[in-house]
Amino acid sequence: METAVVPAQRQFPCKQCGANLQFAPGTDSLKCPYCGVQNEVPKSPDTIRELDYLTYLHQLPATDAVHDTITVKCTCCAAETTLPPNVTAGVCPFCGSGIIATGSSKKAIRPAGLLPFKVRQNEAGEMFRQWVASLWFAPSALKRDAERAAIKGAYVPAWTYDAHTESEYTGERGDDYWDTETYTETDANGNAVTRTRQVQRTRWWPASGRVSNVFDDVLVMATETLPRKCLDHLEPWDLPALVPYNDEYLSGFVAESYQVGLADGFEQAKGIMDPTIRQTVCRNIGGDHQRINSLQTKYDQITFKHLLLPVWISAYQFQNRTFRFLVNARNGHVQGERPYSVVKIALLVLAIIGIFIGIYLMANR
């Protein structure tokens, strides 16, 4: 379902030349791209609070599932444009000014905090070029085609969840022990000889019990527009550096509203918590080996935060396919999709086969 939203936006005109101020990565200021005037982002008196999960879950309206389509009017050039679905901040396509939609989204939960951009655009571009140059088995034309791609900054939505868990389990504990085994073998003279050897075996015992865990800031990305595998590998995020949400940080960048809902996000968080819970169960069972036969977990004291995380993105075309490259705009960590050259791989395989054939022929001489 998609819904159009009444225009409402903020822009930050420069008092000196009238151009739109944009947030400058690595600073706490908005900067004019033309005359260089800087305005410090005002410190927010708000704090980033954990919100009660069940309270919000029961109060979410049906409109929380819609795809937002927001129409905005640029105050710099008066052009009216429609932002893509689920985008709440963007750039005017006519003059390049940043536009932040405020109070227009139908999403019920607003961002509580964000991590401001720290890595600059030129730094992200250089990382992109180095990444492309480092790719093994990449088509020769890739570097040329990738150079044409633009690097754009975007704030990606995310959830963090806190929870206390109580897990009841049944399973088995395995204790290793050594046993003497008798066996028969034939010696050099052809005689049957009886010998013994030590063999490690495992004795299994039934086990059951209950374990507790406390989880803090389990991170779930709330976007469906970027490849999840790449996003997950951008971690870690320096969440202690979060600042309260402020429109000024979004000026000049694209920002998405969440597409993974609160409940679906928590289901993903459960999957992230599960390996830790199982490790705790195995430690509780003890012994040398553990088997978990049944596991039931209750989640309590669940709280959450809705955040925006900064990413530099380049989407480049190669042979009619789209590949995306992402940079964590806090620490410069790089992830990306890439094509492979079938010809280069085939040539390598043939070269390896040729080497083995050469070694074989030399050995037989």
DOKE-493223 format. One record per residue: residue in one letter; y, x, z of N, C-alpha, C, O in turn. Coordinates in steps of 0.1 Angstrom, whole numbers. Each point is the difference from the previous one (the first is absolute). Layout:
   type   nnorth   neast     nup   canorth   caeast    caup   cnorth   ceast     cup   onorth   oeast     oup
      A        Y       X       Z         Y        X       Z        Y       X       Z        Y       X       Z
...
END
This chain:
   type   nnorth   neast     nup   canorth   caeast    caup   cnorth   ceast     cup   onorth   oeast     oup
      M      -12       8       0        12       -8       0       12       9       0        1      10       7
      E        9     -14     -15        13        8      -1       11      -9       3        1     -12      -5
      T        9      17      12        12       -8       3       13       7      -3        1      12       3
      A        9     -18      -9        13        6      -2        8      -2      13       -1     -10       7
      V        9      20      -4         8        0      12       15       1      -3        4       7      -9
      V        4     -14      17        14        0      -1        6      14       1       -4       7      10
      P       13      -3     -18         6       14       1        7       2      13        7      -8       5
      A       -9      20       0         7        5      12       -3      15       1      -11       4       0
      Q       22       4      -1        -2       14      -1       11       8       7       11      -5       3
      R      -14      18      -1        10        9       5        1      12      -9      -10       5      -5
      Q       22       0       3         3       12      -6       10       8       8        7      -6       8
      F       -5      19     -11         8        8       8       10       8      -9       -3      11      -3
      P       14     -18      -1        10        7      -9        7      11       7        3       0      11
      C       -1      11     -19         8       11       5       15      -3       1        5      -6      -9
      K        1       9      20        14       -4       2        9       9      -8       12      -4      -2
      Q      -17      15      -3         8        9      -8        0      -3     -15       11      -1      -6
      C      -23      -2       1         0       -2     -15       -7     -13      -4        0      -4     -11
      G       -5      -4      21        -6      -13      -3      -14       0      -4       -6     -10      -1
      A        0      22      -2       -14        1      -4       -9      -4      12        5       0      12
      N      -17      -3     -14        -9       -4      10       -6      12       8       -6       9      -7
      L        7      -9      20        -5       11       8      -16      -1       0       -5     -11       0
      Q       -1      22       1       -15        1       0       -4       9      12        7      10       3
      F      -18     -14       3        -5        8      11       -4      14      -5       -7       1     -10
      A       11       9      17        -3       14      -4      -12       5       8        1       2      12
      P      -13       0     -19       -12        5       8        3      13       7        7       9      -5
      G      -13      -8      17         2       12       8       12       0       9        3       9       7
      T        5     -20      -8        12       -2       8        0     -13       7      -10      -7      -1
      D       20       5       9         2      -14       6       12      -7      -6        7      -7       7
      S       -5      10     -20        13       -5      -6       -3      -7     -14      -10       3      -7
      L       20     -12       4         1       -5     -14        9       9      -7       10       5       5
      K      -13      -2     -18         8        9      -8        4      -6     -13       -8      -7      -7
      C       20       9       2         5       -5     -13       -5      10     -10        2      12       1
      P      -10     -17     -11        -5        9     -11       11       6      -9       -3       9      -8
      Y       15     -14       9        11        4      -9       10       9       7        3      11      -6
      C        3     -15      17        10        8       6       -5       7      13        8       8       5
      G      -20     -10      -1        -6        7      11        4      -4      14       -5       6       9
      V       12     -17      -8         4       -5      13      -13      -4       8       -9      -6      -6
      Q        9       9      19       -12       -4       8        4      -8      12       11       2       6
      N      -19     -12      -4         2       -9      12      -13       0       8      -11      -2      -5
      E       12       6      18       -11        0       8       -6     -14       3        7      -9       2
      V      -20       9      -3        -7      -13       3        2      -3      15       -3       8       9
      P        9     -20      -6         2       -3      15      -13      -1       7      -10      -5      -5
      K       10      10      17       -12       -1       9       -2     -14       5        9      -7       5
      S      -21       2      -7        -3      -13       4       -3      -1      15       -7       9       5
      P       12     -19       2        -2       -2      14      -14      -5       3       -5      -1      11
      D       -2      -4     -22       -13       -6       2      -11      10       2        2      12      -3
      T      -13     -16       9       -11        8       2      -12      -6      -8        0     -12      -3
      I       -9      21      -1       -12       -5      -7      -10      -5      10       -7       8       7
      R        5     -21      -7        -9       -6      10      -14      -4      -6       -1      -3     -12
      E       -9       5      20       -13       -6      -4        0     -15       2        5      -5      10
      L      -10      -2     -20         0      -15       0      -14      -5       2      -10       7      -4
      D        9     -18      11       -13       -6       4       -7      -5     -13        6      -9      -7
      Y      -18      14       4        -6       -4     -12       -4     -15       0        3      -7     -10
      L       -9       2      20        -5      -14       0       12     -10      -1       -1     -10      -7
      T       11      13      14        12       -8       0        6      -2     -14        2     -11      -5
      Y       -1      22      -2         6        0     -14      -10      -6      -9        4      -7     -10
      L      -17      10      12       -10       -6      -9        0     -15       0       -2      -6     -11
      H        3       0      22         0      -15       1       13      -6      -5        0     -12      -3
      Q       11      20       3        13       -6      -4        3       3     -15       10      -6      -5
      L      -18      14      -2         3        3     -14        0     -13      -8       -9      -7       0
      P       20       5      -8         1      -12      -9       -8       3     -13       -4      11      -3
      A        1     -22      -4        -7        1     -12        7       8     -11       -6       6      -8
      T       20      -5       9         8        7      -9       -3      15       1        5       8      -9
      D      -12      -3      19        -2       14       2       -9       5     -11       -1      13      -2
      A       -7     -22      -4        -9        5     -11        6       0     -14       -7       4      -9
      V       20      -8       8         5       -1     -14        4      14      -4        2      10       8
      H        0      -9     -22         6       12      -6       15      -2      -1        4      -9      -7
      D        4      17      13        14       -1      -1        5       4     -13       -4      11      -5
      T       13     -19      -1         7        4     -12       15      -2       3        4     -12       1
      I        4      23       1        13       -1       5       10       3     -11       -1      10      -7
      T       11     -18       5        11        2     -10       12       5       8        4      -6       9
      V        2      17     -14        12        6       6       11       2     -10       -3       2     -12
      K       15      -1      17        12        2      -8        6      13       5        5       1      11
      C       -3       9     -20         6       13       3       15      -2       3        6      -5      -9
      T       -1      10      20        14       -1       3        8      11      -8       12      -1       0
      C      -19      11      -5         7       11      -7        3      -4     -15       11       2      -5
      C      -21      -8      -2         2       -3     -14       -1     -15      -3        1      -4     -12
      A       -4      -4      22        -2      -15      -1      -12      -4      -7       -1     -12      -3
      A       -8      21      -1       -12       -4      -7      -10      -7      10       -1       4      11
      E       -5     -14     -16       -10       -8       8      -14       4      -5       -3       0     -12
      T       -6       3      21       -13        5      -4      -10      -5      10        3      -4      11
      T      -16       3     -16       -11       -5       9       -8      12       3       -5       7      -8
      L        3      -5      21        -9       10       5      -14      -3      -3       -4     -12       0
      P       -5      22      -2       -14       -3      -2       -6      -8      12        6       1      11
      P      -17      -8     -12        -6       -7      11       -3      10      12       -5      11      -2
      N        8     -16      14        -3        7      12        9      13       2       -4       9       7
      V       15      -8     -15         9       11       2       13      -5       6        6     -10      -5
      T       -1      16      16        11       -5       7       12       9      -1       11      -3       5
      A      -13      15     -11        12        9      -2       -3       7     -13      -12       4      -3
      G       22      -2      -5        -2        6     -13       13       6      -5       10       3       7
      V      -10       0     -20        12        7      -7        4      -9     -11       -8      -5      -8
      C       21       2       7         6       -7     -12       -4       7     -13        4      12      -1
      P      -10     -19      -8        -4        7     -13       12       2      -9       -1       8     -10
      F       13     -13      13        11        1      -8       10      12       4        6       7      -8
      C       -5      -5      21         9       10       5       -7      10       9        7      10       4
      G      -19     -13       0        -7       10       9        3      -2      15       -5       8       8
      S       13     -18      -4         3       -2      14      -11      -5       8       -8      -9      -5
      G        6      13      17       -10       -5       9        3     -14       5       12      -2       3
      I      -22      -7      -2         2      -13       5      -10      -3      10      -12       1      -3
      I       16      -6      15       -10       -3      10        1     -15       3       11      -5       3
      A      -22      -2      -6         0      -15       3       -2      -2      15       -9       6       6
      T       18     -14       0         0       -2      14       -2     -15       3        7      -8      -5
      G      -17       5      13        -2      -14       4       -5      -9     -11        0     -12       1
      S       -5      18     -12        -4       -7     -12      -15      -2      -1       -5     -10      -6
      S       -2      19      12       -15        0      -1       -6     -11       8        5      -3      11
      K      -15      -4     -17        -7      -10       7      -10       5      10       -6      -7       7
      K        4      20      -7       -10        6       9        5      -2      14       12       3       3
      A      -21      -7       6         5       -4      13        2      12      10        8      -1       9
      I      -14      12     -12         1       12       9        9      10      -7       -3       5     -10
      R       14      -1      17         9       10      -5       -4      14       4       -6       1      11
      P       10       9     -18        -3       14       4        7       3      14       11      -3       1
      A      -19       9       8         6        4      13        6      14      -1        9       3       7
      G      -15       5     -15         4       14      -1       -4       6     -13       -7      -6      -8
      L       12      19       6        -4        7     -12        2      15       2        6       4      10
      L      -12       3     -19         2       15       0        9       3     -12       -3      -3     -11
      P       15       8      14        10        3     -11       -6      11      -9       -8       8       4
      F       13      -8     -17        -4       10      -9        5      14       5       11       1       5
      K      -20       9      -6         3       13       4       -1      10     -12        9       9      -1
      V      -19     -10      -7        -2        8     -12        9      -5     -11        1     -12      -2
      R        7      21      -4        10       -4     -10       -7      -2     -14      -11       5      -2
      Q       18     -12      -6        -6       -4     -13       -3      13      -9      -11       1      -6
      N       20       9       6        -3       12      -8      -12       8       6       -8       6      -7
      E        6      -7      20       -11        7       6      -13      -7      -4      -10       6      -2
      A       10     -20       2       -12       -8      -4       -3       3     -14      -12       1      -4
      G       22       0      -5        -2        3     -14       -7      13      -2       -8       2      -8
      E       13       9      16        -6       13      -1      -15      -1       4       -9       7      -5
      M        6     -14      16       -13       -2       5       -9      -6     -11      -12       3      -2
      F       18     -13      -5        -8       -7     -11       -3      10     -11      -12       0      -5
      R       21       9       1        -2        9     -11      -11      11       5       -8       3      -8
      Q        9       1      20       -10       10       5      -14      -7       1      -10       7      -3
      W       10     -19       7       -13       -7       1       -6      -2     -14      -12       3      -2
      V       19      -7      -8        -5       -1     -13       -5      14      -6      -10       0      -6
      A       18      10       9        -4       14      -5      -12       5       7       -7       8      -6
      S        3     -13      18       -11        5       7      -13      -7      -3      -11       4       5
      L       12     -15     -13       -12       -8      -3      -10       7      -9        3       5     -10
      W      -16      -4      15       -11        5      -8       -4     -10     -10       -1     -12       3
      F       -3      16     -15        -6       -9     -10        9     -11      -4       -4     -11      -5
      A       17      13       6        10      -10      -4        3       2     -15        0      11      -5
      P        2     -22      -3         3        1     -14       12       9      -2       10      -1       8
      S       -9       8     -19        11        9      -2       13      -7      -2       10       5       4
      A      -11     -17      -9        13       -8      -2        5      -7      12       11      -6       0
      L      -19       7      11         4       -7      12       13       5       6        9      -8       3
      K       -7      21      -2        12        5       5       13      -5      -7       10      -3       6
      R      -11       4     -20        11       -5      -8        3     -15       3       12      -3       1
      D      -22      -5      -1         2      -14       2        5      -3      14        8      -9       2
      A      -14      16       8         4       -3      14       14       4       3        7      -6       8
      E       -1      16     -16        13        5       3       10     -12      -3       12       0       5
      R      -16      -9     -14         9      -11      -3        1     -11      10        9      -8       0
      A      -18       9      10         0      -11      10       11       2      10        3      12       4
      A        3     -23       1        11        1      10       -6      -1      14      -11      -7       2
      I       17      13       7        -4       -1      14        9     -10       7       12       1       0
      K      -18     -11       6         8      -10       7       -5      -2      15      -11       3       3
      G       21      -6       5        -3       -2      14       -2     -14       4        7      -9      -5
      A      -17       7      13        -4      -14       5       -4       0      14       -6       9       5
      Y       10     -20       2        -5       -2      13      -12      -9      -1        1     -11      -5
      V      -12      15      11       -13       -7      -1       -2      -7      13        1       6      11
      P       -5     -19     -11        -2       -7      13      -13       4       7      -10       4      -7
      A        9      -4      20       -12        3       7        0      -7      13       11      -5       5
      W      -23       4       1        -1       -6      14       -6      11       9       -7       9      -5
      T       11      -9      17        -8        8      10       -5     -10      11        7     -10       4
      Y      -19      12       1        -6       -8      10       -4       8      12       -5      11      -1
      D        7     -17      13        -5        5      12      -10     -10       5        1     -12      -2
      A      -12      17       9       -10       -9       5       -8       6      11       -2      12       0
      H       -3     -20       9       -10        4      10      -13      -6      -5       -1     -12      -3
      T      -10      20       3       -13       -6      -4      -10       2      10       -1      10       8
      E       -8     -20      -7       -12        0       9      -12      -2     -10       -1     -10      -6
      S       -8      19       6       -12       -1      -9      -13       1       8       -2       9       7
      E       -6     -20     -10       -14        0       6      -10       4     -11        2      -4     -11
      Y      -11      12      15       -10        6     -10      -14       0       5       -2       0      12
      T       -7       0     -21       -14        4       3       -4      10     -10        5       1     -11
      G      -14       8      15        -4       11      -9      -11       8       6       -8      -5       8
      E        7      18     -12       -10        9       5        5      14       2        9       4      -8
      R      -14       2      18         4       14       3      -12       9      -4      -11      -3       4
      G       14      13     -11       -11       10      -4        2      13       7       10       7      -1
      D      -21      -3       8         0       13       7      -10       9      -7      -12      -3      -2
      D       17      15      -2        -9       10      -6       -9       7      10        5       3      11
      Y      -17       0     -15        -9        8       8       -9       8      -9       -1      -3     -12
      W       -5      14      17        -8        9      -8      -15      -3       3       -4      -1      12
      D       -4       0     -22       -14       -2       1       -8      11      -7        4       5     -10
      T      -15      -2      16        -9       10      -6      -10      -7     -10       -7      -9       4
      E        8      14     -16        -8       -6     -11      -11      10      -5        4      12      -2
      T      -16     -16       1       -11        8      -5       -2      -3     -15        0     -11      -5
      Y       -1      22      -3        -2       -2     -14      -10      11      -5       -1      11       6
      T       -4     -13     -18        -9       10      -6        5       5     -13        6      -8      -8
      E       -7      21       6         4        6     -13      -10      10      -4       -8       5       8
      T        9      -1     -21        -9       11      -5        7      13       0       11       1      -5
      D      -18       9      11         7       14       1       -3       7     -13       -5      -5     -10
      A       10      18      10        -1        8     -13      -14       2      -4       -3       3     -12
      N       -7      -3      21       -14        2      -3       -7     -13      -4      -12       1      -3
      G       19     -12       2        -6      -12      -4       -7      -8      12       -7      -9      -2
      N        9      14      14        -6       -7      12        9     -10       6       13       2       0
      A      -18     -13       4         7      -11       7        4       5      14       -9       4       8
      V       22      -5      -5         5        5      13        8     -11       7        8      -7      -6
      T      -11       4      19         7      -10       7       12       7       8       -2      10       7
      R       13     -16      -9        12        5       6        8     -11       7       -4     -12      -1
      T       14      15       9         8      -10       6       15       4      -3        4      11      -3
      R        4     -22       4        14        2      -2        8     -11       8       -6     -10       3
      Q       19      13       0         8       -9       7        7      -9     -10        7       5      -9
      V       -8     -18      12         6      -10      -9       10      -9       8       -3      -4      11
      Q       15       3     -16        10       -9       7       -3     -14      -3       -1      -4     -12
      R        0      -5      22        -1      -14      -2       10      -7       8        8       6       8
      T       -6     -19     -10        10       -8       7       -7     -12       6       -8      -8      -6
      R       11       6      19        -5      -11       8       12     -11       1       11       4       4
      W      -14     -16      -8        11      -10      -1       -2     -10      12      -10      -4       4
      W       22       1       2         1       -9      11       10     -12      -3       10       3      -7
      P      -13     -15      12        10      -11      -3       13       3       8       -1       6      11
      A       12     -10     -17        13        2       7        9     -12      -3       -1      -7     -10
      S        9       4      20        10      -11      -2       12       3      10       -2       7       9
      G       13     -14     -12        11        3       9       13      -6      -6        0      -8     -10
      R       11      12      16        14       -5      -4        9      12       0        0       8       9
      V        9      -7     -19        10       10      -1       13      -6      -2        2     -11      -6
      S        9      19       9        14       -5      -2        7      11      -8       -3      12       1
      N       13     -17      -9         8        9      -7       15      -6       0        2     -12       1
      V        7      21      -2        14       -4      -2        5       7     -13        0      12      -2
      F        6     -21      -7         5        5     -12       15      -2      -1        5     -10       5
      D        2      20     -10        14        0      -1        4       3     -15       -4      10      -5
      D       13     -18       0         6        2     -14      -11       3     -10        1      10      -8
      V      -11     -19       7        -9        0     -12        7      -4     -12        5     -12      -1
      L       -3      21      -9         8       -3     -11       -7      -6     -12      -11       4      -4
      V       16     -15      -1        -5       -7     -12       11      -2     -10       10      -6       3
      M      -12      11     -15        10       -2     -11        0     -14      -4      -11      -6      -2
      A       22      -1       0         1      -14      -3        4      -3     -14        6     -10      -3
      T       -8      20      -6         3       -2     -14      -12      -1      -9      -11       6       4
      E       12     -13     -15       -12       -1     -10        5       6     -13       -8      -1     -10
      T       19       6       9         5        5     -13       -3      15      -2        1       5     -12
      L       -4       2      22        -3       14      -1      -15       3       4       -6      -7       8
      P        0      17     -14       -15        3       2       -2       3      15        6       9       5
      R      -15     -17       2        -2        2      14       -5      14       3        3       5      11
      K      -12       0     -19        -6       13       3       11      11       1        0       8       9
      C       10      -9     -18        11       10       0        8      -2      12        4      10       7
      L       -1     -23      -4         9       -2      12       -7       4      13        7       6       8
      D      -20      -8      -7        -7        4      12        1      15       2        0       5      12
      H       -1       2     -23         0       15       1       14       6       2        2      12       0
      L        9     -21       0        13        6       3        2       2      15       10       7       4
      E      -19     -12       4         1        2      14       -1      15       4       -6       7      -8
      P       11      -3      19         6       -8      11       15      -3      -2        7       8      -7
      W       -3     -19      13        14       -4       0        6       3      14       -7      -2      10
      D       19       8      -9         5        3      13        6     -12       7       13      -1       1
      L      -21      -8       3         4      -13       6        9       2      12        9      -9       2
      P      -10      20       6        10        1      11       15       1      -5        9      -2       8
      A       -7       6     -21        13        1      -5        6     -13      -6       10       0      -6
      L      -17     -11       9         5      -13      -5       13      -3       5        4       3      12
      V        4     -10     -20        14       -5       4        0     -15      -2       -7      -5      -8
      P       15      -2      16         1      -15      -2        5      -3     -14        8       8      -6
      Y      -13     -19       1         3       -4     -14       16      -1      -2        6      -6       9
      N       -1      11     -20        14       -1      -3        1       0     -15       -6       8      -7
      D       14     -18       1         1       -1     -14        5      12      -7       -4       3     -11
      E       12       5      18         6       12      -6      -11      10      -5        2       6     -11
      Y      -13      -5      18       -10        9      -4       -6      -3     -14       -6       8      -6
      L        7     -21       2        -7       -5     -12        9       2     -12       -5      -1     -11
      S       18       4      13         9        0     -12       -4      11      -9       -1      12       3
      G       -1     -16     -16        -4       10     -10      -15       0      -2       -4       8      -9
      F       -4     -15      16       -14        1      -1       -6     -14      -2        7     -10       3
      V      -19       9      -7        -8      -12      -1       -7      -3      13       -4      10       6
      A        3     -22      -2        -7       -4      12       -9     -12      -2        5     -10      -6
      E      -17      11      10        -9      -12      -2       -2      -8      13        2       6      11
      S       -4     -19     -13        -5       -8      12      -15       1       0       -6       4     -10
      Y        0      -7      21       -14        2       2       -8     -10      -9        4     -12      -1
      Q      -15      17      -5        -9       -8      -7      -13      -2       7       -8     -10      -3
      V        5      19      12       -12       -2       9        5      -6      13        8       5       7
      G      -13     -18      -5         5       -7      11       -4       6      14       -8       9       1
      L       14     -15       9        -2        5      14      -15      -1       4       -5      10       5
      A       -2     -21      -8       -14       -1       4       -9       9      -9       -9       6       5
      D       12      -6     -18        -8        9      -9        2      15       4       -9       8      -1
      G       21      -5       5         3       14       4       -9       3      13       -5      11       1
      F        4     -20       8        -7        3      12      -15       1      -3       -7       8       7
      E        2     -15     -17       -14        1      -4       -3      14      -5      -10       6       3
      Q       20       0     -11        -1       13      -4        1      10      11       -7      11       1
      A       15     -14       9         2        9      12      -14       0       8       -3      11       5
      K       -4     -22      -5       -13        0       7       -9      10      -7       -8       7       7
      G        8      -6     -20        -8        9      -7        4      15       3       -9       8       0
      I       22      -6       2         4       14       4       -4       3      14       -4      11       4
      M        4     -21       5        -4        2      14      -15       2       2       -5       7       9
      D       -3     -13     -18       -15       -1       1       -6      14       2       -9       2       9
      P       12       8     -17        -7       13       2        3       6      14       -9       6       6
      T       21      -8      -1         3        5      14       -8      -7      10       -5       6      10
      I        4     -20     -11        -8       -8       9      -15       5       0       -6       1      10
      R        1       2     -22       -14        4      -1       -2      14       6      -10       3       6
      Q       20       6      -8        -1       13       7        0      -1      15       -8       7       7
      T       16     -17      -2         0       -2      15      -14      -5       4       -5       4      11
      V       -1     -13     -18       -13       -6       3      -10      12       0       -8       0       9
      C        8       8     -19       -10       11      -1        2      10      12      -10       5       6
      R       22      -3      -2         2        9      12       -5      -7      13       -5       7       9
      N        7     -20      -9        -5       -8      12      -15       0       0       -6       1      11
      I       -1      -2     -22       -15        0      -1       -5      14       5      -10       1       7
      G       17       9     -12        -4       14       4      -12       5      -7       -4      -6     -11
      G       -3      16      16       -12        6      -7        4       8     -12       11       3      -2
      D      -22       1      -5         2        8     -12        3      -8     -12        6       5     -10
      H      -11     -17       9         2       -9     -11        2     -14       5       -4      -3      11
      Q       11      -5     -19         3      -14       4       -2      -9     -12        2       3     -12
      R       -7     -15      15        -1      -11     -10        8     -12       6       -2      -3      12
      I       10      -3     -20         7      -12       4       -7     -12      -7        1      -1     -12
      N       -7      -8      19        -7      -11      -6        9     -13      -1       -1      -7      -9
      S       10       5      19         9      -11       0       13       4       7        0       8       9
      L       11     -13     -14        13        3       5       10     -12      -1        2      -5     -11
      Q        3       1      22         9      -11       0       13       4       7        0       5      12
      T       12      -6     -18        12        5       5       10     -12       2        2      -8      -9
      K        5       8      20        10      -10       3       14       8       0        1      11       6
      Y        9     -17     -13        13        7      -1       10      -8       9        1     -12      -1
      D        6      19       9         9       -6      10       13       8       0        1      11      -5
      Q       10     -17      10        13        6       1        5       5     -13        5      12      -1
      I       -7     -20     -10         3        5     -13       16      -2      -3        5     -10       2
      T        1      21      -6        14        0      -3        1       7     -14       -9       6      -5
      F       21      -8      -1         2        5     -14       15       3      -2        8      -4       8
      K       -6      12     -18        14        3      -5       -1      -1     -15      -10       4      -7
      H       21      -9       1         1        1     -15       10      10      -4       12       0       5
      L      -16      10     -13         8       12      -3        2       2     -15       -8      -6      -8
      L       17      14       4         2        5     -13       -1      15       0        6       7       8
      L      -14      -2     -18        -3       15      -1        5       5     -13       -2      -7     -10
      P        8      19       9         6        4     -12       -9       8      -9       -8       9       5
      V        8     -12     -18        -9        7     -10        8       2     -12        7      -9      -5
      W       -9      21      -1         5        3     -13      -11      -3     -10      -12       4       2
      I       15     -11     -13       -11       -5      -9        4       4     -14       12      -1      -4
      S      -22       6      -4         2        1     -14      -12      -6      -7      -12       3       3
      A       15     -12     -12       -11       -6      -8        2       5     -14       10      -3      -7
      Y      -21      10       2         2        6     -13      -12      -5      -9      -11      -3       4
      Q       14       2     -17        -9       -5     -10       -7      11      -7        6      10      -4
      F      -19     -11       2        -8       10      -7      -11      -8      -8       -9      -5       7
      Q       10       6     -20       -11       -7      -8       -1     -14       4      -12      -5       2
      N       23      -2      -1         0      -15       2       -5      -4      14       -3     -11       2
      R        2      21       7        -4       -3      14       11       4       9        7      10      -3
      T       -5     -17      14        10        3      10       -6       8      12      -10      -5       5
      F       16      16      -2        -5        8      12       12       1       9       12       2      -4
      R      -15      -2      17        11        0      10       -1      12       9      -11       5       3
      F       23       0       1         1       12       8        9      -3      12       10      -6      -2
      L      -15       9      14         7       -4      12        3      12       9       -8      10       1
      V       20     -10       5         4       11       9        4      -7      13        9      -9       0
      N      -15      13      11         5       -4      14       14       6       1        2      12       1
      A        8     -21       0        14        4       0        4       5      14       12       2       2
      R      -21       0       7         3        6      13       -5      14       1        7       9       4
      N      -19      -6      -9        -6       13       1       -3       7     -13       -5      11       0
      G        7     -18     -11        -3        6     -13      -15       0      -5       -3       6     -10
      H       -5     -13      18       -14        0      -4       -2      -8     -13        6     -10      -2
      V      -15      15      -7        -1       -5     -13      -14      -6      -3      -10       6       4
      Q       10     -17     -11       -12       -6      -4        3      -6     -14       11      -4      -3
      G      -21       3      -6         2       -6     -13      -12      -3      -7      -11       5       3
      E       12     -13     -14       -10       -3      -9        2       9     -12       11       4      -4
      R      -23       0      -2         2       10     -11      -12      -3     -11      -10      -4       4
      P       13       7     -16       -10        0     -11       -8      13       0        5      10       4
      Y      -16     -11     -11        -8       12      -2       -2       2     -15       -1      -9      -8
      S        0      22       4        -3        3     -14      -15       1      -2       -6      10       5
      V        1     -19     -12       -15        1      -3       -3      12      -8      -11       6       2
      V       20      -2     -11        -3       12      -9        0      12       9       -9       8      -2
      K       18      -6      12         0       12       8      -12       0       9       -6      11       2
      I        2     -22       3       -12       -1       9      -13       4      -9       -8       7       5
      A        8     -13     -17       -12        3      -9       -1      15      -3      -10       6       0
      L       22       0      -3         0       14      -3       -4       9      11       -7      10      -2
      L       11     -14      15        -5        7      11      -15      -1       2       -6      11       3
      V        1     -23      -5       -15       -1       2       -7       8     -10      -10       6       3
      L       15      -6     -16        -6        8     -10        1      15       3      -10       7      -3
      A       21      -3       8         2       14       4      -10       4      11       -6      11      -1
      I        4     -19      11        -9        3      11      -15       0      -6       -7       9       4
      I        4     -18     -12       -13        0      -6       -2      13      -8      -11       6       0
      G       21      -2      -8        -1       12      -8       -2      13       9       -8       9      -3
      I       15      -9      15        -2       11       9      -14       1       5       -6      11       1
      F        0     -23       3       -14        0       5      -10       4     -11       -9       7       3
      I       12     -11     -15        -9        4     -11        1      15      -2      -10       6      -3
      G       22      -1       3         2       15      -1       -7       8      11       -7      10      -3
      I        8     -15      15        -7        7      11      -15      -1      -2       -7      10       3
      Y        2     -22      -7       -15       -1      -2       -5       9     -11      -10       6       1
      L       18      -5     -12        -4        9     -11        0      15       4       -9       7      -4
      M       19      -3      12         0       13       4      -11       3      10       -6      11      -1
      A        3     -20       9       -11        2      10      -14       2      -7       -8       7       4
      N        6     -15     -15       -12        1      -7       -2      12      -9      -11       3      -5
      R       22       4       2        -1       12      -7       -6      12       8       -1      11      -5
END
